[in-house]
Amino acid sequence: MTTTPARATRRRGDELTRAIYLATLAELAETSFDKLSFDRVAARAGTGKGGIYRRWASPADLVLAALTDPLCGFPDTPDPRTGSLRTDLLTLLRGFAHALDEPHGRALRPLMAQRARHPHLYERIRDLVFRPRQEMILGVLRTAVDRGEARPGAVTPRIAALGPRLVLASHMDAGPVPDTETTAIVDEILIPLIRPLSPTP
């Protein structure tokens, strides 16, 4: 898709920064990381490219800044701790699924598709976007063990990463992930994997 230049407007500070971030995410969602350039972002944001060149060393730095901005990018993951393992997992995975359908989430699709070509960028995205959600689920699992809802052996980084990975895979394959899909992930995969083993008769 050809970038349509936005009408130049005089903006400064946070307003200009967020316009640049939104333009970056929109460009990514419509094209690819390889085609992303400061010139295209500036044209879409309706601003001069000189300021972008001065503020960010590379398109990768701009992408990471946009993805982690508290308003334009992925916000901090709220700690659910509802007192129910199932409800906590549903809350976290549905929140992630809904975030993937926002501009910052749609921008992840081309980045994930090209992760083999840009492994260092993918590693930074994993640390900034995915790892905090994994750590949150680890905390939920530890609390569930204390309540008797999960077995201690289920509190591992791999199991904590499984839910978000399945949500992301569904998003990459079919687009927006409905609540029915996150419910199936929790009820059919995660809970059977996590819950305490029944005693052998």
C-alpha positions as CSV (number, residue, x, y, z in Angstrom):
1,M,0.0,0.0,0.0
2,T,1.3,3.5,-0.9
3,T,1.8,5.8,2.0
4,T,-0.5,8.8,1.9
5,P,1.4,11.8,3.3
6,A,-0.5,13.4,6.2
7,R,-1.0,17.2,6.1
8,A,1.9,18.8,8.0
9,T,0.8,20.3,11.3
10,R,2.8,22.1,14.0
11,R,3.1,19.7,16.9
12,R,5.7,19.4,19.6
13,G,6.6,17.2,22.6
14,D,4.4,14.2,23.4
15,E,1.8,15.0,20.7
16,L,4.4,14.8,18.0
17,T,6.1,11.7,19.5
18,R,2.8,9.8,19.6
19,A,2.0,10.8,16.0
20,I,5.3,9.4,14.9
21,Y,4.7,6.2,16.9
22,L,1.3,5.7,15.5
23,A,2.6,6.3,12.0
24,T,5.4,3.7,12.6
25,L,2.9,1.1,13.8
26,A,0.6,1.7,10.9
27,E,3.4,1.4,8.4
28,L,4.6,-1.8,9.9
29,A,1.1,-3.3,9.9
30,E,0.6,-2.5,6.2
31,T,4.0,-3.4,4.9
32,S,7.0,-5.0,6.6
33,F,10.0,-4.1,8.7
34,D,12.3,-4.3,5.6
35,K,10.2,-1.5,3.9
36,L,10.0,0.7,7.0
37,S,12.0,3.9,6.7
38,F,12.2,7.2,8.5
39,D,11.0,8.9,5.3
40,R,7.8,6.9,5.1
41,V,7.1,7.4,8.8
42,A,7.7,11.2,8.5
43,A,5.4,11.4,5.4
44,R,2.6,9.4,7.2
45,A,3.0,11.4,10.4
46,G,3.0,14.8,8.6
47,T,6.3,15.9,10.1
48,G,9.8,16.6,8.9
49,K,12.1,13.6,8.7
50,G,15.0,15.5,10.2
51,G,13.6,15.3,13.8
52,I,13.1,11.6,13.4
53,Y,16.7,11.1,12.2
54,R,18.0,13.0,15.2
55,R,15.9,11.2,17.9
56,W,16.2,7.6,16.8
57,A,19.4,5.8,15.6
58,S,17.6,3.3,13.4
59,P,14.1,2.1,12.4
60,A,14.5,-0.8,14.9
61,D,15.0,1.7,17.7
62,L,11.9,3.6,16.6
63,V,9.8,0.4,16.4
64,L,10.8,-0.6,19.9
65,A,10.1,2.8,21.3
66,A,6.6,2.7,19.7
67,L,5.8,-0.8,20.9
68,T,6.7,0.0,24.5
69,D,5.1,3.5,24.7
70,P,2.4,3.4,27.4
71,L,-0.2,5.0,25.2
72,C,0.6,3.8,21.7
73,G,2.3,0.5,22.4
74,F,1.8,-2.4,24.8
75,P,1.0,-1.1,28.3
76,D,2.1,-2.8,31.4
77,T,0.1,-6.0,32.1
78,P,-2.2,-5.6,35.1
79,D,-2.0,-8.2,37.8
80,P,-5.4,-9.9,37.9
81,R,-5.1,-12.1,41.1
82,T,-8.9,-12.7,41.2
83,G,-8.5,-15.7,43.5
84,S,-9.2,-18.2,40.7
85,L,-6.6,-19.7,38.5
86,R,-9.0,-20.1,35.5
87,T,-10.2,-16.5,35.8
88,D,-6.7,-15.1,36.1
89,L,-5.5,-17.0,33.0
90,L,-8.6,-16.0,31.0
91,T,-8.1,-12.3,32.0
92,L,-4.4,-12.3,31.0
93,L,-4.8,-14.2,27.7
94,R,-7.9,-12.3,26.6
95,G,-6.1,-9.0,27.4
96,F,-3.2,-10.2,25.3
97,A,-5.5,-11.3,22.4
98,H,-7.3,-7.9,22.5
99,A,-4.0,-6.1,22.5
100,L,-2.9,-8.0,19.4
101,D,-5.9,-6.5,17.5
102,E,-4.8,-3.0,18.3
103,P,-2.4,-1.0,16.1
104,H,0.6,-2.1,18.1
105,G,-0.5,-5.7,18.0
106,R,-1.1,-5.7,14.3
107,A,2.4,-4.2,13.9
108,L,3.8,-7.4,15.5
109,R,2.6,-9.6,12.7
110,P,5.2,-8.6,10.1
111,L,7.9,-8.5,12.8
112,M,7.1,-12.1,13.8
113,A,6.9,-13.3,10.2
114,Q,10.4,-11.9,9.6
115,R,12.0,-12.9,13.0
116,A,14.5,-15.2,11.3
117,R,15.8,-12.3,9.3
118,H,16.0,-10.0,12.2
119,P,16.9,-12.1,15.3
120,H,18.3,-9.3,17.4
121,L,15.1,-7.2,17.0
122,Y,13.0,-10.2,17.8
123,E,15.0,-10.9,21.0
124,R,14.4,-7.3,22.1
125,I,10.7,-7.5,21.3
126,R,10.5,-10.8,23.2
127,D,12.1,-9.2,26.3
128,L,10.0,-6.1,26.2
129,V,6.6,-7.5,25.1
130,F,6.4,-11.2,25.8
131,R,8.6,-11.8,28.8
132,P,6.6,-9.5,31.2
133,R,3.5,-11.5,30.4
134,Q,5.3,-14.8,31.0
135,E,6.5,-13.5,34.4
136,M,3.0,-12.4,35.3
137,I,1.7,-15.9,34.5
138,L,4.5,-17.4,36.6
139,G,3.3,-15.3,39.5
140,V,-0.3,-16.5,38.9
141,L,0.8,-20.1,38.9
142,R,2.8,-19.7,42.1
143,T,-0.3,-18.3,43.8
144,A,-2.4,-21.1,42.4
145,V,0.0,-23.6,43.9
146,D,-0.6,-22.0,47.4
147,R,-4.3,-22.4,46.9
148,G,-4.1,-26.0,45.8
149,E,-5.2,-25.2,42.2
150,A,-1.9,-26.0,40.5
151,R,0.9,-28.5,41.1
152,P,4.3,-27.2,41.9
153,G,5.9,-28.9,38.9
154,A,3.7,-26.7,36.6
155,V,5.5,-23.5,37.7
156,T,8.0,-23.4,34.9
157,P,8.9,-20.7,32.3
158,R,7.9,-23.0,29.4
159,I,4.4,-23.6,30.8
160,A,4.0,-19.9,31.6
161,A,4.9,-19.0,28.0
162,L,2.5,-21.6,26.5
163,G,-0.7,-19.5,26.7
164,P,0.7,-16.3,25.1
165,R,2.4,-18.4,22.4
166,L,-0.8,-20.1,21.5
167,V,-2.7,-16.8,21.4
168,L,0.0,-15.3,19.2
169,A,0.0,-18.4,16.9
170,S,-3.8,-18.1,16.5
171,H,-3.5,-14.4,15.8
172,M,-0.8,-15.0,13.2
173,D,-2.8,-17.8,11.5
174,A,-6.3,-16.3,11.5
175,G,-6.3,-12.7,12.7
176,P,-8.3,-11.5,15.8
177,V,-8.5,-14.1,18.5
178,P,-12.1,-14.5,19.9
179,D,-12.9,-15.1,23.5
180,T,-14.0,-18.6,22.6
181,E,-10.5,-19.4,21.5
182,T,-8.8,-18.1,24.6
183,T,-11.4,-20.1,26.7
184,A,-10.5,-23.2,24.8
185,I,-6.8,-22.6,25.3
186,V,-7.3,-22.3,29.1
187,D,-9.9,-25.1,29.5
188,E,-8.6,-27.7,27.1
189,I,-4.8,-27.1,27.3
190,L,-3.6,-25.1,30.3
191,I,-5.8,-26.2,33.1
192,P,-5.4,-29.9,32.4
193,L,-1.6,-29.3,32.2
194,I,-1.4,-27.3,35.4
195,R,-4.0,-28.8,37.8
196,P,-2.8,-31.2,40.6
197,L,-2.6,-34.8,39.6
198,S,-5.4,-37.0,40.8
199,P,-4.3,-39.6,43.3
200,T,-3.9,-43.1,41.9
201,P,-6.6,-45.4,43.3
